[in-house]
Structures are given as C-alpha cells and as structure tokens.
Amino acid sequence: MSFVRACALADLRDGEALGVSIEGQDVAVAREGTEVFAIEDLCSHAAVALSEGDVEDCTVECWLHGSRFDLRTGKPTSFPATEPVATFPVDVREDDVYVDIQTTLNGVTPA
C-alpha cells in the first residue's frame, strides 16, 4: 500500500466531506464521528463532486440529484445513481489523514 497525506485531521468536521486531489485523483475525505472515509469525489450518475454534498449515517449525498453513496462500500443507496464509486483505504496517523489511491476497497476503478 502506498499512503499519501490527504489533509490534517483537524480539517475534517464531523458530518462533512472535504475534496482533495491526490496525485491527480479527486477524493472526498469524510468524517463521521471517530471514523474517516475516502471515496472517489465524483458522482457516478451526474459527474459532480460528492465532497459538496451532505454526510449522514455513513453516506454522502450528491447535491445535484440526491443520490446517496455508502462511504464504506461506494455503493449507491438511493436513485438516480445505480453504479458504485471507488473507496480507498484510510490511515489516520497522529494529526494527519493518509489515503492509498493505488488500492480500492471495493474493486471499483476510479474514473
């Protein structure tokens, strides 16, 4: 695995996502409670940034049409999206969040 620093843990507010670019890959890093997730920052339905949507109950909502994606699996949990997005391993080291974009947790190839 090849983890790259994505952001400071302090940059993540509970219930929100932060859009970051890691080696040219757009990633939404989200925090819910004590858990931190990394998901491809691109809705599979409308090709807009998921990091601009709301985070709730381990899902992120696409702000354009309301599709929700599970932060753990990348699977859509509501329409109109039907295709999953990539999810990436996260490692929190002290005060920083690291993401491995070389590996997907769900086998989905990022766009």
BADRENDO-762096 format. One record per residue: residue in one letter; x, y, z of N, C-alpha, C in turn. Coordinates in steps of 0.001 Angstrom, whole numbers, plus 500000, padded with zeros to 6 digits. Each point is the difference from the previous one (the first is absolute). Layout:
BADRENDO-762096
AXYZXYZXYZ ...
//
This chain:
BADRENDO-762096
M500837498811500000499163501189500000500877501246500000 S499494501014499355500740501236499859499142501173500479 F500115500294501272499193501075500583500641501363499765 V499157500972499658500422501373499760499174500898500911 R500644501013500565499277500922500882498913500724499211 A498777499951500514498863500655499349499659501333500649 C500047500040501340499644501223500721500309499819501483 A499878501071500725500108499928501453498670499500500554 L500032499205501037498780499512500627499135501175500459 A500632501069500436499276501188500464499222500687498882 D500375499735498731499285500582498859498638499359499776 L499780498825500597498753499268499805499042500268501151 R498846500511499640498959500220501006499048498826499970 D499517499605501147499078498877500095498775500254499124 G499649499017499180498828500121499152500224500783498723 E501261500230499630500303500728498772501078499274499208 A500068500323498721501036499446499127500894501130499513 L501231499653499712500983500951499497500560499454498692 G499947500783498943500558499588498725501491500267499952 V500776498979499629501444500137499865500430499320498702 S501142500396499488500578499345498836501281499309500441 I500070498704499728501171499210500357500556499406498714 E501159500499499600500654499518498783499038499995498817 G499201501058499880499074500155498888498653499323500177 Q499817499254501077498719499330500272499192500856500980 D498770500372499608499131500752500897499365499049501004 V500167500339501283499540499157501097499197500854500972 A498888499449500477499237500636501071500364499270501294 V500553500731500947500350499437501296498909500463500958 A499370499052500670498864500323500861500212499450501398 R499455500730500949500096499583501400498600499869500564 E499773498856500642498746499805500715500347499403501354 G499838500819501018500409499577501328501503499823500052 T500429498813500393501436499725500088500542499330498738 E499130499718499040500428499327498774500287500992498886 V501005499664499185500366500814498845499963499103498769 F499414500509498926499820499246498768500571500777498822 A500368499272498946500442500627498753499242499338498862 I499367500827499174499174499522498909500289500860498777 E499867499404498840500205500751498765499091501223500000 D500545501150499686499253501262500077499296500292498675 L499188499025499562499307500162498726498757499121500009 C498839500617499962498747499250499951499964499175498718 S499645498730500123499967499126498827498795500286499104 H499083500786500478498818500335499198500172501315499259 A500481501025500697500002501338499410501383500625499865 A501051499297500411501373500495499879500210501350500671 V499475500144501214500254501190500814500685499567501291 A500607500954500698500782499706501199499113499549501164 L500276498809500515499280499515501176500409500754501259 S501195500570499992500472500733501186499148501227500308 E499182500428499053499123501147500220498649499598500588 G499809498699500204498731499507500535500037499790501503 D498841499661500543499855499762501438500432498586500364 V500601499869501188500411498712500540499087499669501179 E499400498798499939499094499586501067499853498480499964 D500024499373501169499814498547500113500928499208499077 C501258500352499977501034499338499176499689500055498514 T499293501054499565499766500220498577500327501449499665 V500253500231498710500185501364499506498972500197498888 E499370501159500000498960500293499030500532500878498881 C499677499638498768500316500849498859499050501186500037 W500549501185499991499185501206500146499120500271498781 L500319499417498844499262500339498787498657499272499879 H500019498665500144498759499241499826499611499178501220 G500798500050501069499622499325501241500426498551500144 S500778499463499071500510498640500184500858499962501260 R499930498889500724500839499817501181500903498803499768 F501230500096500518500986498929499864500499499600501386 D500104498698500245500532499489501255501494500300500037 L500460500666501029501410500374500113500904498786500177 R499453498893500501500802498797500230500161499156498744 T498969499966499160500001499089498856499988500714498654 G499620501267499971499873500740498749498719499709499247 K499188499091500507498756499635499324498952501092500158 P499219500239498946498909500962500123498904499414500892 T499450500845500860498927499549500885498668500640499624 S500020500887499006498765500597499499500203500413498546 F498903500074499283500012500403498593500167501507499890 P500444500492498857500054499315498712501291499223499727 A501022500112500837501249499260499746499760498502500142 T500637499228499115499906498541500068501378499338500020 E501054500763499705501362499468499953500797500479501218 P500809499126500591500825500401501148501168500887499590 V500588500651500986501229500764499814501089499342500849 A501245500275499672501127499383500699500117500502501434 T500394499109500882500340500367501377501454499610500239 F500669500753500846501440499826500196500338499777501471 P501072499245500278500449499825501379500463501326500603 V499714500154501285500381501204500756500842499576501198 D501008500797500302500823499782501186500158501340500699 V499516500095501239500161501227500776501249499830500847 R500958500885499773501276499963500723500136501299500768 E499901499882501304500066501165500877498975501038499571 D500405501089499387499082501078499641499748500105498510 D500393498982499232499852500059498551499234498789499463 V499350500216498850499250498946499327500759499625498725 Y500257498710499839500684499472498830499049499090499233 V500073500061498672499132499205499138500868499270498982 D499640498752499726500691499194498989499117499943498755 I500308500814498992499189500011498781500404498889499032 Q501085499287500306500444498892499155499137498750500216 T499286499975501117499199498848500391498563500443500199 T499049499243499468498598500297500294499473498901500899 L499161500375500960499454499043500933498885499174499380 N499365500537498972498840499334499421500226499506498578 G501214500097499499500315499491498669499531500861498842 V499422501159500293499535500909498951501174500840499519 T500199500066498700501063500831499432499519501438499935 P500755500928500594499593501416499957499979500541498571 A499127500957499779499901500624498682501233500821499701 
//
